[in-house]
Amino acid sequence: MKHFPYTLILFRFLCAPVMLWLGYFYHTQYRKLIVVLLFLGLLSDVLDGIIARKQNISSAKMRRLDSQTDMIFWLSAGFTAWFIWPQVISENSIVIWILLSMEASCYLVSILKFGRETCAHAYLSKFWGITLLAAFTDLILNGNAGFLFYFCLCAGIVSHFDRILITLILPKWQHDVPSAYHAYLIRKGKPFKKFMLFNS
């Protein structure tokens, strides 16, 4: 059971090439299966951290692996959506590039300051993950880039600002920082309690 959190991370990692393969070769034929993989991937993301903490095996290495797997998983979902609905993605390319640039900025700021990538697992990042699931579900199933799509993009921008602030405020690199406010508490040496459900 000690390896189960790593199994969940591996499962999410393996979902990425499967989604890409289905989207590239079959386009709209297996849209429902791709959405199922999206749901299972997000569920695995929620469970791996919770289980690791209950087993007292959570570590910086595991959290970094989890973060990088998340990035691969959601980028793969984006490319899959592009394979299925290329015109829709092209029509919204500017805002997508803005969001991708902000993601790159989060990594750049963290690497420049701490010499390693960001790994905050912040509350707003968790919320953004939920909006990503909703937006990709609507996009992949229906080819729709409507309210859910743009709400997801807005949530992503806010989330990335929060992650950049966390990095700038923290005195040293740390994983699992719930928000910029909590980074401030860490800087001041003040304790706070984390909620297990959000600390996954």
C-alpha positions in Angstrom: 0.0 0.0 0.0 2.9 2.4 0.5 3.4 2.5 -3.3 -0.2 3.2 -4.0 0.1 7.0 -4.3 2.9 6.5 -6.8 0.6 4.1 -8.7 -2.0 6.8 -8.9 0.5 9.3 -10.2 1.7 6.7 -12.8 -1.9 6.0 -13.8 -2.4 9.8 -14.4 0.9 9.9 -16.4 -0.2 7.0 -18.6 -3.6 8.6 -19.3 -1.8 11.3 -21.1 -0.5 9.3 -24.1 -3.7 7.3 -24.3 -5.7 10.6 -24.6 -3.3 11.9 -27.2 -3.5 8.6 -29.2 -7.3 8.5 -29.2 -7.6 12.2 -30.1 -4.9 12.1 -32.9 -6.0 8.9 -34.6 -9.7 8.7 -33.9 -10.7 12.4 -33.5 -14.3 12.5 -32.3 -14.9 8.8 -32.2 -13.8 8.2 -28.6 -14.7 11.5 -27.0 -16.6 9.9 -24.1 -13.7 7.7 -23.3 -11.3 10.6 -23.2 -13.6 12.5 -20.9 -13.7 9.4 -18.6 -9.9 9.4 -18.5 -10.0 13.1 -17.6 -12.3 12.4 -14.7 -10.2 9.4 -13.5 -7.1 11.5 -13.8 -8.5 14.3 -11.6 -9.7 11.7 -9.1 -6.3 10.1 -8.9 -4.8 13.6 -8.3 -7.1 14.2 -5.4 -6.5 10.7 -3.8 -2.7 10.4 -4.2 -1.9 13.2 -1.8 -4.6 12.3 0.7 -3.5 8.6 0.9 0.2 9.6 1.1 -0.5 11.8 4.1 -2.6 9.1 5.8 0.3 6.7 5.3 2.8 9.3 6.4 4.9 8.8 3.3 4.4 12.2 1.6 7.7 13.8 0.6 9.0 16.7 -1.5 10.1 14.2 -4.1 6.6 12.8 -4.4 5.0 16.2 -4.5 7.3 17.4 -7.2 6.6 14.2 -9.2 2.8 14.9 -8.7 3.1 18.5 -9.9 5.1 17.5 -13.1 2.6 14.7 -13.8 -0.3 17.2 -13.5 1.4 19.5 -16.0 1.9 16.6 -18.5 -1.7 15.4 -18.0 -3.4 18.7 -18.6 -1.1 19.7 -21.5 -1.9 16.4 -23.1 -5.6 17.1 -22.6 -5.1 20.4 -24.3 -3.3 18.8 -27.3 -6.0 16.2 -27.4 -8.7 18.9 -27.7 -6.7 20.5 -30.4 -6.5 17.2 -32.4 -10.3 16.8 -32.1 -11.4 20.4 -32.6 -8.5 22.3 -34.3 -10.6 25.1 -35.5 -12.0 25.9 -32.0 -8.5 25.9 -30.5 -7.1 28.1 -33.3 -9.9 30.6 -32.8 -9.0 31.0 -29.2 -5.2 30.7 -29.6 -4.4 34.2 -28.2 -5.9 33.6 -24.7 -4.5 30.1 -24.7 -1.0 31.4 -25.4 -1.4 34.0 -22.6 -2.2 31.2 -20.1 0.7 29.0 -21.3 3.0 32.0 -21.0 1.9 32.5 -17.4 2.5 28.8 -16.7 6.1 29.2 -18.0 6.5 32.4 -15.9 5.6 30.4 -12.7 8.4 28.0 -13.5 10.8 30.7 -14.5 10.3 32.8 -11.4 10.7 29.7 -9.1 13.8 28.4 -10.9 15.4 31.8 -10.8 14.7 32.3 -7.1 15.1 28.7 -5.7 16.8 26.7 -8.5 13.9 24.3 -8.8 10.3 24.3 -10.2 7.3 25.5 -8.3 5.3 23.0 -6.3 2.7 24.9 -4.3 -0.4 22.8 -4.8 -2.3 25.9 -3.8 -6.1 26.1 -3.2 -6.6 28.2 -6.3 -4.7 25.7 -8.4 -7.1 23.0 -7.1 -10.0 25.1 -8.1 -8.5 25.7 -11.5 -8.1 21.9 -11.9 -11.9 21.6 -11.4 -12.6 24.3 -14.0 -10.2 22.6 -16.4 -12.1 19.4 -16.1 -15.4 21.2 -16.8 -14.0 23.2 -19.7 -12.3 20.2 -21.3 -15.4 18.0 -20.9 -17.6 20.6 -22.7 -14.9 21.3 -25.3 -14.1 17.6 -26.1 -17.7 16.4 -26.1 -19.3 19.3 -27.8 -16.6 21.3 -29.5 -17.8 24.3 -27.4 -15.5 27.1 -26.2 -18.2 29.0 -24.3 -18.7 30.2 -20.8 -16.9 27.2 -19.1 -13.9 27.7 -21.4 -13.4 31.3 -20.6 -14.2 30.9 -17.0 -11.5 28.3 -16.9 -9.0 30.7 -18.6 -9.9 33.4 -16.0 -9.5 31.0 -13.1 -6.1 29.9 -14.6 -4.8 33.5 -14.8 -5.8 34.2 -11.2 -4.3 30.9 -10.1 -1.0 31.7 -11.8 -0.8 35.1 -10.2 -1.3 33.4 -6.8 1.5 30.9 -7.6 3.9 33.6 -8.6 3.2 35.6 -5.5 3.7 32.5 -3.4 7.2 32.1 -4.9 8.1 35.7 -4.4 6.9 35.8 -0.8 8.4 32.5 0.4 11.8 32.9 2.1 12.9 29.4 0.9 11.5 26.7 -1.4 8.6 24.8 0.0 5.9 22.5 -1.4 2.2 22.5 -0.5 1.6 26.2 0.2 -2.1 26.8 0.1 -2.1 30.5 -1.0 0.0 33.7 -1.1 -1.5 34.6 2.3 -0.2 31.3 3.7 3.2 32.0 2.1 3.1 35.3 4.1 2.3 33.4 7.3 5.3 31.1 6.6 7.6 34.1 6.0 6.4 35.5 9.4 6.9 32.2 11.1 3.2 31.9 12.0 1.6 28.4 12.1 -1.6 27.5 10.2 -3.6 24.3 9.6 -4.0 22.7 6.2 -7.2 20.9 5.1 -6.4 17.4 3.9 -8.9 17.5 1.0 -7.2 20.5 -0.5 -3.7 19.4 0.4 -3.6 16.6 -2.2 
